[in-house]
Each structure stands twice: as C-alpha cells, then as structure tokens.
Amino acid sequence: MKIVAKTDIGNTRENNQDAYATGELPGGVAWAVVCDGMGGVAGGNVASTTAVKIIAEQIAGGYRPAMRGPSVHNLLESAIHAANISVYDLAKANPQLSGMGTTVVCALVIDSVAYIAHAGDSRAYVLKDGVLTQLTKDHSVVQEMVETGKITQTQAKVHPNKNLITRALGVHEEIRVDFDEKVLDDNAVLVLCTDGLSNYVEDSEICEITKNCSYNEMADALVQRALENGGGDNVTVVTLTY
C-alpha cells in the first residue's frame, strides 16, 4: 500500500483542529484515521488528537492477520468507542473542554477491501478512472433535510446550517458508528478527508485535479485547491492505493 497525507490550517483559522494518523501492518495491510475537532480552540484540538491517538493504538494493537468482515467491523467499532469514552471523560473532567467532540472517519484496507467506519461529516471516497464515488453519508442536519426532500443537494451546499452535524465522537457516552466496505480495484484510490475539502472543492474539481497529477501529488493538490477556493476551514486529505 502507498499512503500520502496532507493537512493545512486553512486561510482563516488560527489553529488546526484536524488530526490524522496512518500506518501499515503485516501482510500489506494499511490503515488511516481522520478527525475534525469541535468545541473551541482547546476543545477541538484535544478531541481530535485524543481520538486519533486512541484509535491508532487500538487498531495497531488489536489487528490480527486472520481478521476479515465482522471481525474488522468489531475492531473499528471498539476503537471508536474507546476513543469516544476517552474524549467524553476528558470533557466531563475539565469544564474548559465541556462540549468538545470530533468527527471521525477511519479505514482498514485488507486484501484490496477497504473497511470504513465513520461518524460525522468527514468523508471517504473512492477515485477510479476519473470517477469519484462517495462511500460515507454525512451525519448532518442538511443531509437529513436532503433525504426528507426539504432541500436539494445543490441547496445543501450553500445552506447556513451545513456545518451542523448530528453525530460526533466524545459528545455522549455512546456513539453510533456507520460502516462501509468497498473493493478497491486496480488503480483505485481511497480518499479520506475533512469537510475543509468537501465544502470547498466540488466533486468535478477533485476528478479534474487528480487527472493531472501523480498519485504522490494528489493529497497536496487537493488541499491546495481548497485553499485557492477560500480555505475557510482546516483541511486534511489522506489517500491510499496499491
């Protein structure tokens, strides 16, 4: 597996509350986790970095070579729940961190299958032959409005509440996690990102940009385009491919 990552504070924020980690395990297995913190400068940073640290430790320590399907789901769910409790307990113990939380999207790639778990509006995509496919569904107010027919997908992109999420790690004692699986065909690229990319770079732009650069340049090019398009948020992109 090849893994490339890039994060940037953006053009308007004073701190980068995004956090990520990546790694490889025996047998050509790769993993990545991306979090986007919230709850003030201190809280957002603590939530995202704590979650990434715990999830990374749980994946590295809990993975076994024979794991597939349900076992991988259990590993990812356990990792996220462990991180959820850690962030929740920190917020309860320190009034200055009250209300903090973070989105999470993580992936474990085994034998060309990407196992993905997420909560919030950080996303996973697959990019293949110039076509971008979103694998995750945002846990957000505007996504619910789209699904109930109250607004269109086009309206959702500019809705004033587009940043309000309905699930976040660390806010409650329990967290609901969604799972996806995707076979990564030859030349397919798995992309994990925060909404600093998805809110500032259209799907069509992502496809166009990645057509004109090598794999090693993709993450940097996507972050750069988000900055050129306003860069009103922290932005993080991780790409994985064989």
Disulfide bonds with the S-S distance in Angstrom:
none
